[in-house]
Amino acid sequence: MASEKSSRPTMAQVAKLAGVSPTTVSLVINDDPRAKSISEPTRDRVAAAVRSLGYRPNHAARGLRTQKSETLGFITDEIATAPFAGDTIRGAQDYSWKRNHLLTVLNTGGDPAMEEASIEMVLGRQVDGIIFGAMYTREVSPPRSLERTRAVLLNCYAPGTSYISVIPAEKEGGRTATQILLDAGHRRIGFINGLSTTYAAKERLKGYRQALRDNGVSYEPRLVRNGNYHSDSGHLHARELLTGEDPPTALFCSSDRMAVGAYYAVMELGLSIPRDVSVVGYDNQLELAAYASPPMTTIQLPHYELGYTAARYLLEDAPSNGSAGTVHEIECPAVIRDSVGPPPN
């Protein structure tokens, strides 16, 4: 038989030690609005008794009473395994924790059967809502089982549905990157974009073209190349652009990895950044951008803000997030370092 000392402390024991009723303890530890009428010294005695006894609320029992588990599900295809997207989970976790919720993360690898099983698993644990996330911004068809709870789409969108979506403002990010180079005096700006079929590539190209148009600079299709987001394509396209006729004086690369490839191409051609060629990346992968030589000016993908905002929209009692089906775009800010200068004479 377990000893009295090792048994779990009860609310009644906390009340006895604090010299108050169990109802008062319940109001205080559950942060009930009615606790505002309880004096601060009384609340302090309850808190001290909780610490002294090591009391922990029984969340399972409370969930049965309130029909809330104080847990959120985070169902994702690859975010949980992507080294530079962990901030997305951290953002969602931070807001969840702020609202006294735990976050359960399940990685499906993009397998539809695993998605359904994961949703069923967290629904079986009576989660208070689900964040349904994608590694790459894209259109999705959410599983039907997601309709059985509150849900927010993260880094993906589903036209024609009632889901609220949170995605990066990719068009504005492309415009910002191009404007940085225009403000430095460049008028011939090469754009090494990502895969042309991806949402990010389409939107960043729109932003690139908008910035040129707003500054009275003609769009030249031959200055635009489609890479694969990896350094090999950045290297290949940068060499071709810089050794072609009337080469650009600046390169906007649609990922930091491609920008690193462009750095190598510039170095191989005996040129210097930013004296001969300016370069702007995209993502702000710190291990690449901050430690490049010179440190790379880039556009920040707002991983943390995406996760934080998705959890906030999911947990707000009276969401200020617009009507059902709203797509919210989160700013992609510029991170200014040393890879941009004026065009060479």
JOLIN-V522360 format. One record per residue. N is the residue number from 0. SS is DSSP state (H for helix, E for strand, C for the rest). PSI is psi in whole degrees, 0 to 359 (NA if undefined). Layout:
{{N/SS/PSI} {N/SS/PSI}}
//
This chain:
{{0/C/135} {1/C/143} {2/C/160} {3/H/325} {4/H/327} {5/H/352} {6/C/157} {7/C/129} {8/C/148} {9/C/165} {10/H/326} {11/H/321} {12/H/321} {13/H/315} {14/H/317} {15/H/316} {16/H/324} {17/H/347} {18/C/35} {19/C/178} {20/C/156} {21/H/328} {22/H/318} {23/H/318} {24/H/315} {25/H/316} {26/H/318} {27/H/310} {28/H/339} {29/C/6} {30/C/42} {31/C/140} {32/H/330} {33/H/346} {34/H/347} {35/H/336} {36/H/352} {37/C/134} {38/C/153} {39/H/318} {40/H/322} {41/H/317} {42/H/322} {43/H/321} {44/H/321} {45/H/315} {46/H/320} {47/H/321} {48/H/321} {49/H/314} {50/H/318} {51/H/319} {52/H/346} {53/C/34} {54/C/136} {55/C/129} {56/C/147} {57/C/97} {58/H/329} {59/H/316} {60/H/319} {61/H/324} {62/H/324} {63/H/325} {64/H/317} {65/H/349} {66/C/28} {67/C/134} {68/C/351} {69/C/38} {70/E/141} {71/E/148} {72/E/142} {73/E/102} {74/E/124} {75/E/155} {76/C/307} {77/C/356} {78/H/320} {79/H/339} {80/H/1} {81/C/121} {82/C/325} {83/C/3} {84/C/6} {85/H/335} {86/H/334} {87/H/313} {88/H/319} {89/H/320} {90/H/315} {91/H/321} {92/H/319} {93/H/316} {94/H/322} {95/H/315} {96/H/322} {97/H/328} {98/C/20} {99/C/38} {100/C/145} {101/E/155} {102/E/122} {103/E/118} {104/E/128} {105/E/127} {106/E/126} {107/C/349} {108/C/16} {109/C/9} {110/C/116} {111/H/320} {112/H/321} {113/H/325} {114/H/309} {115/H/316} {116/H/321} {117/H/317} {118/H/316} {119/H/322} {120/H/312} {121/H/328} {122/H/324} {123/H/339} {124/C/14} {125/C/46} {126/C/154} {127/C/357} {128/C/168} {129/E/133} {130/E/122} {131/E/108} {132/E/156} {133/E/147} {134/E/317} {135/E/137} {136/E/124} {137/E/165} {138/E/140} {139/C/162} {140/C/95} {141/C/143} {142/C/144} {143/H/328} {144/H/342} {145/H/340} {146/H/350} {147/H/2} {148/C/172} {149/C/140} {150/E/147} {151/E/138} {152/E/132} {153/E/121} {154/E/25} {155/E/168} {156/E/156} {157/C/88} {158/C/143} {159/C/3} {160/C/175} {161/C/4} {162/C/138} {163/E/137} {164/E/148} {165/E/117} {166/E/163} {167/E/150} {168/C/76} {169/H/320} {170/H/315} {171/H/326} {172/H/317} {173/H/322} {174/H/317} {175/H/314} {176/H/316} {177/H/322} {178/H/326} {179/H/317} {180/H/323} {181/H/319} {182/H/334} {183/C/355} {184/C/359} {185/C/141} {186/C/344} {187/C/99} {188/E/114} {189/E/143} {190/E/111} {191/E/98} {192/E/175} {193/C/199} {194/C/126} {195/C/340} {196/C/351} {197/C/152} {198/H/315} {199/H/315} {200/H/317} {201/H/316} {202/H/320} {203/H/326} {204/H/320} {205/H/318} {206/H/319} {207/H/312} {208/H/323} {209/H/316} {210/H/316} {211/H/313} {212/H/315} {213/H/337} {214/C/12} {215/C/27} {216/C/131} {217/C/142} {218/C/127} {219/C/107} {220/H/329} {221/H/349} {222/H/0} {223/E/129} {224/E/151} {225/E/118} {226/C/202} {227/C/16} {228/C/359} {229/C/164} {230/H/329} {231/H/319} {232/H/327} {233/H/319} {234/H/312} {235/H/308} {236/H/327} {237/H/317} {238/H/315} {239/H/318} {240/H/317} {241/H/342} {242/H/1} {243/C/181} {244/C/136} {245/C/64} {246/C/157} {247/C/157} {248/C/355} {249/E/152} {250/E/129} {251/E/117} {252/E/134} {253/C/12} {254/C/153} {255/H/328} {256/H/315} {257/H/326} {258/H/322} {259/H/320} {260/H/320} {261/H/322} {262/H/314} {263/H/321} {264/H/317} {265/H/316} {266/H/317} {267/H/330} {268/C/5} {269/C/20} {270/C/172} {271/C/145} {272/C/126} {273/C/11} {274/C/314} {275/C/325} {276/C/132} {277/E/148} {278/E/135} {279/E/133} {280/C/195} {281/C/133} {282/E/318} {283/C/53} {284/C/108} {285/H/321} {286/H/343} {287/H/305} {288/H/312} {289/C/332} {290/C/11} {291/C/166} {292/C/105} {293/C/162} {294/C/140} {295/C/129} {296/E/134} {297/E/176} {298/E/131} {299/E/121} {300/C/123} {301/C/63} {302/H/309} {303/H/313} {304/H/325} {305/H/311} {306/H/316} {307/H/315} {308/H/320} {309/H/315} {310/H/323} {311/H/314} {312/H/328} {313/H/325} {314/H/350} {315/C/132} {316/C/321} {317/C/80} {318/C/132} {319/C/46} {320/C/23} {321/C/190} {322/C/168} {323/C/141} {324/C/3} {325/C/137} {326/E/118} {327/E/126} {328/E/129} {329/E/132} {330/C/140} {331/C/94} {332/C/157} {333/E/142} {334/E/106} {335/C/124} {336/C/228} {337/C/13} {338/C/8} {339/C/131} {340/C/183} {341/C/158} {342/C/152} {343/C/155} {344/C/NA}}
//
